[in-house]
């Protein structure tokens, strides 16, 4: 990371606080997750500004580019550089000539709140065209979901420090957890995971995603865009997420808690 702001931006910092227990206050130092404006700049044009945890930013930029269909494969990004500024971070990417026209179609300058879902979508027609179609005969093995959830909880290192971030995990169909990415924004965590999978040349058809959040429309849309067939979440889906999952061929699972879960679409992949 190249810097114009002195020391590197940390994923978490310690802050003085008062902890109250049984009506009494005592001073303490609390570890707090950071959220930093991260500008994604393509061919010199700022396309999006997202509030994100300043870790795994190469993965984030690549995953965002793939899940938003700005590029179709990692090789269409010819260069990636990260610059620390006084007011945030810029990730500069140079697109291939073949993908330059896609940049114009996706032009949007947005301030992405950590909980936002449709930031920058310009029209209802544009929204309707975003969901891809996934075709997969993958099947989750018996006990895969509780096994993956148990392992993921052990691997949420930043959450254990701060209690303030979501995680996206890549799991095999037997419930083994291969990769975890964390961020203050659930969509950012998924983009980081997608980018990490792409950078490691892993296929998106070889496993499923487990999210420590609710399952929103954009979670399903991003998964469908890269061909992920199964999305599971520890909390509830939204109605729009369910409808998009049905239409796009994604198996959507919610309320993954121990041996319990609820399958909302394409249940043939969950045994």
N, C-alpha and C positions, 0 to 999 in steps of 0.2 A: 504494500500500500504506500503510495507516495503522499507525503503530508505537506500541507500548508497551514497546519494548526498546532504544531508542537507535538506533545505526546499523543500516542495512539488512543483512539476512542475504545473504551472497554465495554464488554457486554453487560457488566454489572459493576456497581460501586457501593461503598458503604456510606450510610447517612446516619447522623445522630437522631435519635427518636426517644419518646417516652413510652414505655410498655406498662400498661395498667393490668394488675392482677388483684382480684378481690378488693377493689376500691383503692388500691395504693399504686402510686406511680414510681417507676425506677428508670433511670437513664440507661440507654442501650445503644448499640450500633447495629443497624439493620442493613442487610444486603438487599439491594434493590436492582431489578432488571432495568437496563437502559433501552430507550427507544430513540432512534436517530433518524432524521430525514435522509433518505437515500434516493438520489436522483439517478434514473436510468437514462443514459444519453446514447442515442444511436446516430452514427454518422454526423456527430456534432450537434444533433437536435435533441433537446430534453423532451422525453416522451412521457415520463411518469415520475412522480415523487411519492415514495411510500415511506411511512414510518415503520422502521424495522429494527430488530436486534442486530448490531453490527458484527455479526459472525457469519462465516460461510457465504460471503457476498458474491464470490464467483459462482457458487452453486445457485444462489438466489437469482442473479442476472440471467444465467443460462436457463434455469427453470421457468422464470417469468417469460422469457423470449419464446420458449417452446409451448408453454401452456396458453399463451395469448396468441399463438400461431404467427408470431412475427418472423420466426424461422421454423423450418421444417426439420432441421437436424443441426447438431452442434457445429459442424464444419462450415455452416453459412455465417458464422461469426468469425471473422478473420483476426480480430485482435480484441483484447479486453484489458483495460487498465482501471485501477481504482485510485481515486484521489481523495485525500482527506482535506476538506475545506474548513474554514472557521465556523461555518454554520451547518455542517453536515458532511455527507460523503457523496461523491459522484462516481458512478461506474460508467466508463466510456467504452462503447462497443462499435466496431466497424463491421457493417454488414456487407455481404457479397453484393455485386451488382444485380444479381438475379433477384435478390430479396429487397432491394432498395424501394421498389414500388409498393411493397407491403407496408413499409414504414409509413408511407403517405396515407394508406387506407386506415391505419391504426392510430393516426395522430391524435394524441390527447395529452394535455398537460393537466395533471390532477394532483390533488393533495390526498394521499391515501390514508385514511384513518385506520387504526389497527383493527377495527371491527367492520370495515366497509366491505361491501359485496359487489356493487355495480359502479364503482367510481369511474367516471369518464365515458361510460356508454352513452353514445350520442343520440340514439333513437330507439323506439320499441322494435322497429324492423331490424336494426343491428343486433339487438339482444336476441331476437328469435332465431338468428342465423348462427349463433355462436356454438351450439352444442354439436359435437361430433357423434358418430355412431360406432360403438364398440361391439365387435363380434368375437366371442371367446367361449371355449368349452371348458374353461378352468373350473375346478371344484375344490372348495375348502375341505380339508380333512377334518375328521371328528376331533373336537377339542381345540381346533386351531385358534379360535378367537380368544378364549380365556387364557390359553398358553401365551399368545402374543401380548395380550394386555399385561399379564404378570411380568413378562420380560421387559416390556416397554417401561413400566413403572420404575424398574431398576436402572434404566438407561437415561432417565430424564435428569441429567446432571444440573443444568441451569435452573430447572424448576425446583429441584431440591434445595438450591441456594436461595432462590427468590420467591417461589410460589406464584410467579407472575407470567409464565410463558406457556404457550401451547407446543405440542410436539406432533410431528408427522413421522410415522414409522413405515419402513418397507419390510414386509413380512413374507416368508414363503408360505405355501399353501398348507403346511403342517403347523404353522404358528411360530416358526423361528424368526427372530428379528435380525435383519442384516444391517440396516441403516436407520439412524434417527437424526432428525434435524429439528431444532427448537427456535421459536421466535415469539415475540409479543403478539404478532398477528398470525392467526391460523392459516390464512391464505399464503402468507410469506413462508411459513414453515413447510407447507406443501410444495411451494415453488422451489425452496431450497432442496427438498428431497428429490423432486423431479430433476433438478439440475445435477445433483450428486449422482443419481442413477445414470443420467446421460453421459456425464463426464467419465464414469467408470465403464461405459459401454454395456450396461446391463439392460436387458430387454424389459419393456413395461408389461409384458405378458407373463412374466415369471413369478408374480406374487400379487399381494394386495396392500392397500394403504389402510393404516389404522391411525385415526386422529383423536387427540385428547380434547375434543371440542364438539360443538354442535356441527351437524352436516348442513351447510348452507348451499344455495344454488351454485356459488362460484367454486366451491370445493368439488362438486360433481362435474361441473363444466371443465375445470382444469384437468381432472382425471380423464374425462372422456377425450379431451383434445389430444392427449398423448397415448391413448389406448389402454388405460388402466381399467380393468373390468370390474373390480370389487373395491368399494370404499366402505369402511366401517368406522364408526364414531362412538365415543363413550356417552355422548348426549343425543338429543333429539335431532331429527332433520326438520327442515321447513317443508311446507307443502310444495313450494316451487322446486326445491331440490328433489323431492319424490317424483314430481312430474317429469323433470328433466332426466332423471335416472331411468324412468320407464321408457321415455322416448329415445334415449341415447344408448340403451343396452347395458347400462351399468347396474350391477347389483349393489343396492344401498342398504346398509345395516346400521341400525341405531341402538342406543342404550346397551352397549356392550359392557356388561358388568358381571364379572364372575362367569357363571354358567348361563346367564340370561342374556338374550339379545332379541331384537325385533327386525325382521327382514321386510323391507318395503317394496322392493322391486326385484324381478328376475331371481326368484328363490331357488331355482334349479342349481345354482352354483354353491349353495350352502346346505350341507348335510348335517 
